[in-house]
Amino acid sequence: MEIIDIIAILGALAWLPQIFLWIYHWLQKPKVNVYHDEEAEVGFIKFGNAFNIRLSFLSRHKNALIDNIELIIKDKDGANHTFKWIWYSETLYELQAPAGNATMAKRQNAIAINAYKDVLIEKFVGFQSISFIEERKQLTYKLNSFIENPKIAGEINVDMVKRSNEYNQLLRLYKNSMIWKTGDYQAICKIHIADTNEYIEHLFHFTLSDIEIDTLKKNIGFASKVIEIEFINGQQQLEGSWLWATPSINNQIIAP
C-alpha cells in the first residue's frame, strides 16, 4: 500500500464522526413540550359542542410537524367525548392606541403545524365534535332537498317546512346533542407527530358551574333562530350571538 492510499484512508476516517453525527440526528425523534393557557372557551354553536384553547409547542432535538390533534374529554360520569381540531389561529400583531388595542389574527383550517426546533409556537386551537358535524351535514342535505323545488318556484310554505320531519330532525339534533353539564372534566390532547407512530399526551382539567351551563343552554334556543334564518327566512336579520363559558384550566388531574 502506497503512502497516498494511507492518506486517503485517514482522510475518509476523519469524516466518520461527522457521518455518525448526521445519522444520529436523522434517527433522533423530536421531543415536543406542550403548554396551555390558563383559560379556555367552552361552547355549543352552529357546529355543535366546541372547545377552544390556546396551546404552545416547543420542539427539542429537531423540527417537528404536528399533523393531527385529538381532544378527549371525560365528564364526571365517566363518559368520553372525542373532539378533532378544526381550525387554529395565530396573532400576527397587536396595535396599542389611546382608544384601545387592536389585534390582527390569522385563522385557517387545521392541517398541520410546523414546530421549529427551540422556537416556541403559539396557536389558538378550535376543537369540535366530528360526529355532530357529520350528522348535521346529512340532515341539512335532506332539508335542502325537501325545500329545493318550492324555493326555486318562490313558493315556500313556511308552516309546511316547519312541520316537516326534515326540519324537526335538525331541531332535535341541537336539542339533544349538548354534552356540557355541571361538574369536573378531564381532558387529554393527543398530538401526533408526522412520520412517527407515537402520540404526545397533554393532560389538564376544568370545571363548569351551574351558571355556565345555564348560559350554554341558551344556545339551544338560539340555534332554532339560526336554522330558521338559514333555511326559511334568509332576509331576516339575526339578532344575538352564540354564548360561551370560559372555565379556568388546571394541570392537576382529578382522581376518579
N, C-alpha and C positions, 0 to 999 in steps of 0.2 A: 504493500500500500504506500502510495506516494504521499508526500507532505501536503500536497494540495487537497487530497482526499480527506486527510485527517482534519484539515482546517474546515472543509465543507461540513464534515460530520459535527464538529464542535459548534459551528455556526448554527446548524439545524437544532442541536440540543439546546442552544441558548434560547430558542423560541418556545421550548416545551412548557416552561412555567406560564408564559403568556397564553399559550394554547389551552392549557389546563384551566386557566382562569376564565377564558372565554366560555369553555364548555360548562364550567361551574355556574357562571351567571346565566347561561342559556337554560340549564336544567333547573335552576333555583325557581321556586314558586313565589309569586308575590304574596306579601302579608299585608292585609288591609285592615286598618283600625277604623272603627265606625263610632261616630259621636252624634248625639241628638240634641235638639233644642229642649228647653225647659217646659215648653207648652206645645200642644197640638190642636188641630181642628177636627172635630167630630161632627158629621153631618148626615142628613138624609135629603138627597137632592134629586134632580131630574133623572140621574142615572143610578139612583139607589143609595145604599149605605156608602159613606165615604169617610176616609181618614187621611188627613194631610199633616205632614210633619217635616221639619227642616232637618236634614241629615248632612253630616260632613264625613268625607272619606280621606284617609291618609294612607297611601301605599308605601310599603317598605320594600327594599331589595331591588324592585324593578317596577315598571309601569304595569297597571292592571286595567283590563277592560271589563267593566261591570255590564253584563248583558241581560240580567234579569233580577228583579227584587220582588219577593213574595212576602206578604204580611199575613201572619196567622194570629188571630185574636181569640182568646179564650175567655168566656164570661164566667160569672160566679157559679153558674150551674154546671160548668164543665163543657158547654157546647163550643165547638171550634168553628170559626168563620174565616174563610180564606179570601184575601184581597190581592189584587195584582196591581203593580204600578201602571198607571195610565199616562201620566204626564209628569214633567218636572219643570221648574223654572229657576232662574238664577238672576240675581241683582246685577245689572250692568253698571249703574252708577246712581248716586244719590245727590240731589241738589238741595242745599240749605238756603233758605230765603227768609226775610222777616215775616212774610205771610204764612210760612210753613215749609215743611220739607216735601220734596217731590222725588219719588223713586222710579227709576226706569228698570223694568224687569223683562226678561225674555222667557216665554213659555213655549214648550214644544212637547210633542208626543214622546213617551218614554221608549227609547230603542236601546240606547247604550250610554254609559258614562265612562269617559277615559280618566282614570285616576292616575295622575302622573306621580312618579317617584318623589317622595319627600315634599310634595306640594299639597296643601290642604284644599280640597274641593268641596264647596258647599252647594247643596241643591234643596229646593223646597219640593218635596215629592208628594204627588197625589195618588192615593190608592182607592180602588173601587171594586165592587163585587162583580166579577165576570158573569156569574150565574144570573144575576139580576139583569145585567146589560143584555145578555143573550135572550132571556125571556121577554124583556121589553121589546127587543128588536122584532121578535116573532109576532107579538101582539100588535105592535104598531103597523106591521106589514098587513096583518089581517084587517085591521081597522081602515087603513088606507085603501085596501082593495074593496071594502064594503061601501065606502063613500065616494069612490073614484068616479063612477058614472054620474051620480047626481051632481057632483062638484063640477064636472065638465059641462053639464047642461045648465048649471047655475040654479039648480032647484033643490038645494039641500034642505031636507026636513029635519030641523034641529031636534024636535021631540023624538022622531023616529031613530035618529042616531043615538040619542041619549038612552033610549030604551033598548038599544041593540045589545046582543050578547058580547060583541066585539068591544064596544065602548066600555061596558061594565067589567069585562075581564081586565082591562087595563087599569081601571079604577081599583079593582080588588087587589091587583098586584101591589100597588102603592099602599093600600090599606093594611096588607098582611105581611109586608116584607121588612119593615123596620126591625132591626135586631137589637137596637140600643135599649137598655133598661138600667135602673138604678143599681149601682154596685161597683165592684172592683173588676178590672180586666187585666189579663196578662197578654203581652204581645211579643212575638218573635219576628224579626226581619230576617228573612233567608236570602242572602246576597250571593248570587252566582258569578264567579269569575270565568270569563271566556277561556276556552281551551283547557279547562280543568273539570274534574268530576266532583269538586268539593264546593260546599256552601259555607259561607261565613254567617254565623247566627249572632244577632244583636238583640238582647232582651231588655224589656222595660215594662212598666205597668202604669195604669192610670185609673182614676175613679170618676164615675158620673153621678151627679147628685139628682135628687128629685126635681129640683128647679130646672136643671139642664135637660132632663128627659121631657118635662112638660114643654120646654121650648122646642125641642126637636119634634115632638108630636104635632106641633102646629104646621109642620111642613107637609103632613099628610093631607090636610085640608087645602093647603096652598097648591099641592100637586094637582088637585082636581081643577083648579083655575088654569094652571099651565096646560093641562090636557085639553080643556075646552077651547082655549085660545089657539092652541096648535092645530086642532083638528076641525073646529067648527067656526069660531069667530076670530079669524085671523086678523081682522082690522081692529079688534078691541085692544086697548092699552092694558098691559099687565101692571097691576099695582101691587107693590110689596116685593119681597125677595126671600130667598132661602135663608133660614136661620141656622146658626152654628153654635156648638158648645166648644169651649176652649179649656179642656182639662189640663192640669199640671202633669208632667211626665216625670216618673221616678225610676231610678235604676234598680232599686230593690225589688225583688220578685217575692210576691206573697205566697206563703206556703199553702198548698191545697187543703 
